[in-house]
Amino acid sequence: MEKNEEIAEVELFSSTIEYEINQVCSILEDNKIQFVRKDFGSGSYMNLYYGQSIQEKKIFVHRNDYERAAEIILSIFPNDGLQDSDEMINQDMEEDDANNKKYKLIKDSFKIYILAMSLIAIILFIIAYITQS
């Protein structure tokens, strides 16, 4: 392979869940698609000692097999029900905004309550002072 030649491997699938990775590997083997599985971080050591890892695992296939492999994987793992990561982030931000608004409303209401109680105490003090004079 020459240095200028494009990389032949492309990422097909990644997950931190061992079961999903094993399923994809099995499906690729059944369809006679060659692949490479790579564990990242301390994943390979954890697999050796504990039999599983919480680190990310990726599956790479040859760029010529990518389309066929992707079609097979998507037919088995349809992502219709999954949200786009941008949508999930926006949804989280909207929830945070709503929670912040509620917190601000409660905080402002408490400030008004404290101010009102202080004002009532001052008025009562003034009335008591005037009546004693």
C-alpha positions in Angstrom: 0.0 0.0 0.0 1.4 3.4 -0.9 1.4 6.3 1.4 -0.9 8.4 -0.8 -3.5 5.6 -1.2 -6.8 6.3 0.6 -7.5 4.4 3.8 -9.4 1.3 2.9 -11.3 1.0 6.2 -14.4 3.1 7.0 -16.3 3.1 10.3 -19.6 1.3 10.0 -20.9 1.0 13.6 -19.9 2.1 17.1 -21.3 1.4 20.5 -20.4 0.9 24.1 -22.8 -2.0 24.4 -21.0 -5.3 23.9 -24.2 -7.2 22.9 -24.8 -4.8 20.0 -21.2 -5.0 18.8 -21.4 -8.9 18.9 -24.7 -8.8 17.0 -23.3 -6.6 14.2 -20.1 -8.8 14.0 -22.2 -11.9 13.7 -24.4 -10.3 11.0 -21.4 -9.3 9.0 -19.9 -12.8 9.3 -23.1 -14.3 8.2 -23.1 -12.1 5.1 -19.4 -12.8 4.5 -18.4 -9.2 4.9 -14.9 -8.7 6.3 -14.6 -6.3 9.2 -12.2 -5.1 11.9 -13.4 -4.5 15.4 -11.4 -2.0 17.5 -11.7 -1.4 21.2 -10.8 2.1 22.4 -9.3 3.3 25.7 -8.8 0.5 28.1 -11.5 -1.6 26.4 -9.3 -4.4 25.1 -7.8 -4.9 28.6 -11.2 -4.8 30.2 -12.4 -7.4 27.7 -9.5 -9.7 28.6 -9.9 -9.4 32.4 -13.7 -8.9 32.8 -15.2 -10.3 29.6 -16.7 -6.9 28.8 -15.9 -3.2 28.6 -17.7 0.1 29.0 -15.3 1.7 26.5 -16.4 2.5 23.0 -16.0 -0.2 20.4 -16.1 0.4 16.6 -16.5 -1.8 13.6 -14.8 -0.9 10.4 -15.3 -2.4 6.9 -13.6 -2.0 3.6 -14.9 1.0 1.8 -16.1 -1.1 -1.1 -18.3 -3.2 1.3 -19.6 -0.2 3.2 -22.9 0.4 1.3 -23.9 -3.3 1.4 -22.9 -3.6 5.1 -24.8 -0.4 6.0 -28.0 -1.5 4.3 -27.8 -4.8 6.2 -27.2 -3.2 9.5 -29.9 -0.5 9.0 -32.4 -3.2 8.0 -31.8 -5.0 11.4 -31.2 -1.9 13.5 -33.7 0.6 12.1 -33.1 4.1 13.4 -36.5 5.4 12.6 -37.4 5.6 16.3 -34.1 7.2 17.3 -33.7 10.9 17.5 -30.9 12.8 15.8 -28.3 13.9 18.4 -29.0 17.6 17.5 -32.7 17.1 18.3 -31.8 15.5 21.6 -29.5 18.3 22.5 -32.2 20.9 21.6 -34.8 19.0 23.6 -32.4 18.9 26.6 -31.8 22.6 26.3 -35.6 23.4 26.1 -36.1 21.3 29.3 -33.3 23.1 31.0 -34.8 26.5 30.0 -38.2 25.4 31.3 -36.6 24.3 34.6 -34.6 27.6 34.8 -37.8 29.6 34.3 -39.6 27.7 37.0 -36.6 28.2 39.4 -36.5 31.9 38.5 -40.3 32.2 39.2 -40.0 30.5 42.5 -36.9 32.6 43.4 -38.7 35.8 42.4 -41.8 34.8 44.4 -39.7 34.1 47.5 -38.0 37.5 47.1 -41.4 39.2 46.9 -42.6 37.3 50.0 -39.5 38.3 52.0 -39.9 41.9 50.9 -43.6 41.9 51.8 -42.9 40.4 55.2 -40.2 43.0 55.9 -42.5 45.8 54.8 -45.3 44.5 57.1 -42.8 44.4 60.0 -41.7 48.0 59.3 -45.3 49.3 59.1 -46.2 47.5 62.3 -43.1 49.0 64.0 -44.0 52.5 62.8 -47.6 52.1 64.0 -46.4 50.9 67.4 -44.0 53.8 67.6 -46.7 56.4 66.7 -49.2 55.0 69.2 -46.7 55.0 72.1 -45.8 58.7 71.5 
